């Protein structure tokens, strides 16, 4: 995308059509998805009737939430999870959180009025990046405890299906190993996925030239950002001599659980930046509707 207006046009088109196919005349077509013996009609979302912010919990009033739940139409919640971590020289630290929120919001719009999106969890598990200034890491038990507490809150308010949509690879294992316990304790369906789970190994080259998905700050993530939030991309050159002039104290690294990983190697860092130059908004625009369709189907299946 060349500017923010084109990004808004792209996301509005997705929200308006509910990610459904459009006719030649440009009017969004209704989509039909089967859920067991039922057919759930996913009529196109009309932004003249629905403000996209209406699916975001933190932008609603308590009256609006109360009335939505009381209507019986609200069936599920999505909890977006991400991180605040370095994304090479050219991407904002908010990438993972913003990506999970975009997929979550568009999914909720597609399934409106069945789904609400909670405030995203913007901190994740990334001790391996603590030699890169700006990264914030939290302990696994703090992360999973926070996500569980959000699940508890939503259950308390009457939301009985919860899907965690993750945007940071460092959170994936912790979420996978925790959701069964969350579900058992609360007695409701709770599951987690990362938005890139929507892409099978065989499909990777449909969305990238390198086939690297999810990668890190490379072609895939940069293409997503160019499509959804291009203002988070910087046009910079990669100057290795500027990047290795600072070393944190060992006791500080030990305190945050730092460990060496390939994602900090100079070779990986430079190759990721080089691959980011292959990114285009068009690749992101192909992927985002694909991920939203996949997440929507997963959530519909959970709702039954």
HELIX and SHEET records of a PDB file:
HELIX    1   1 UNK A    4  UNK A   17  1                                  14    
HELIX    2   2 UNK A   52  UNK A   55  5                                   4    
HELIX    3   3 UNK A   57  UNK A   59  5                                   3    
HELIX    4   4 UNK A   62  UNK A   70  1                                   9    
HELIX    5   5 UNK A   95  UNK A  110  1                                  16    
HELIX    6   6 UNK A  127  UNK A  129  5                                   3    
HELIX    7   7 UNK A  140  UNK A  156  1                                  17    
HELIX    8   8 UNK A  169  UNK A  176  1                                   8    
HELIX    9   9 UNK A  179  UNK A  186  1                                   8    
HELIX   10  10 UNK A  195  UNK A  198  5                                   4    
HELIX   11  11 UNK A  201  UNK A  203  5                                   3    
HELIX   12  12 UNK A  204  UNK A  207  1                                   4    
HELIX   13  13 UNK A  219  UNK A  228  1                                  10    
HELIX   14  14 UNK A  230  UNK A  232  5                                   3    
HELIX   15  15 UNK A  240  UNK A  242  5                                   3    
HELIX   16  16 UNK A  250  UNK A  255  1                                   6    
HELIX   17  17 UNK A  262  UNK A  264  5                                   3    
HELIX   18  18 UNK A  266  UNK A  276  1                                  11    
HELIX   19  19 UNK A  281  UNK A  303  1                                  23    
SHEET    1   A 2 UNK A  31  UNK A  35  0                                        
SHEET    2   A 2 UNK A  38  UNK A  42 -1                                        
SHEET    1   B 4 UNK A 115  UNK A 117  0                                        
SHEET    2   B 4 UNK A  76  UNK A  81  1                                        
SHEET    3   B 4 UNK A 161  UNK A 166  1                                        
SHEET    4   B 4 UNK A 189  UNK A 194  1                                        
END                                                                             
